[in-house]
């Protein structure tokens, strides 16, 4: 029930509750301290008066020994009006009382402080009972208690109203941000919220919202572009398959023509399968930002294995493949299949774009806790203006190349996705002698 209330109401409620508890505790402490101080002063005053009465009796006994009762009455008149002074002899007989005996019972029913003292006089010991009424102090303490009790609700109501007003005023910019954010949808993700220059939580909240909108805008744009590019790339093989099937079915043909049509359909279906597999891999890479370290991969052995796989392709173009790997193993945590695919993509690109009689150099080093893999070729290179886009999906440096010779433009995007899933980095560097240098840095496994 409480969670369904508006934030400003909950803030005002908590503020009022905390302030009310604080006021109640403060008022109770003030009342108890004042009450204790007043009654302590009463007790100290009564003790001093009893001590003074004892000294007075000793003095008057020596000077007026015959009329000591009259001196007691004189001393009683000097005490506060609302008091009771009684003196008893050793046999508990009442010698003196400033009030009639009949008034003693009504006095005892009231609130009073009392002091009893035994005084040793020359004529014999006496027992003194001195009492002072606390009625006036009780009235003052009670009045203070009622005033504090009435003041707490008054201040609590004022705090509730003030707290609600303050919380409403403080949260008013949040309502504006909420209304503005509600108007932003998939169609206008490029819009941003106005950032208040207040240097407080509201400014940080708005900046966080804008940063999130920027990420959403970039993600939606990437998805839209990815979907459009995928649809465009899939349209051609689907059209080829459809035309081949329609031509084969239009009229009766010799067996060789049917076989040719089926071979073409099979080839395009295989291309579509490869494209769909690549798209699925990239889609999973967008969701799975990191890869579980399920294998301990020896990069040295992996480089040797992949180089042996591409040796036939390099030999067909008379390319020289030079391996430079350390004598010791260099192990990283990751998935062997993914790292193998990344290395095959980079080497396949090097073979594909390096002219005949060229060279490819694969170098593996270890620097502190990083394994550095460099793949250098003497190929045609990548223009400066295209180097920032080579890792984009469906981007081809030479759009005129066919898919058979240049692929769909997903290879380097897949390689980058694999590298990112392994908490690594990949960079494209320029080669002074022409060609490209791809450098991959990965953390070495402990």
Secondary structure, 3 states (H helix, E strand, C coil): CHHHCCHHHHHHHHHHHHHHHHHHHHHHHHHHHHHHHHHHHHHHHHHHHHHHHHHHHHHHHHHCHHHHHHHHHHHHHHCCCCEEEEEECCCCCEEEECCCCCHHHHHHHCCEEEEEEEEEECCEEEEEEEEEECHHHHHHHHHHHHHHHHHHHHHHHHHHHHHHHHHHHHHHHHHHHHHHHHCCCCCCCCCCCCCCCCCCHHHHHHHHHHHHHHHHHHHHHHHHHHHHHHHHHHHHHHHHHHHHHHHHHHCCCCHHHHHHHHHHHHHHHHHHHHHHHHHHHHHHHHHCCCCCCCEEEEHHHHHHHHHHHHHHHHHHCCCEEEEECCCCCCEEEECHHHHHHHHHHHHHHHHHCCCCCCEEEEEEEEECCEEEEEEEECCCCCCHHHCCCCCCCCCCCCCCCCHHHHCCCCHHHHHHHHHHHCCCEEEEEECCCCCEEEEEEEEECC
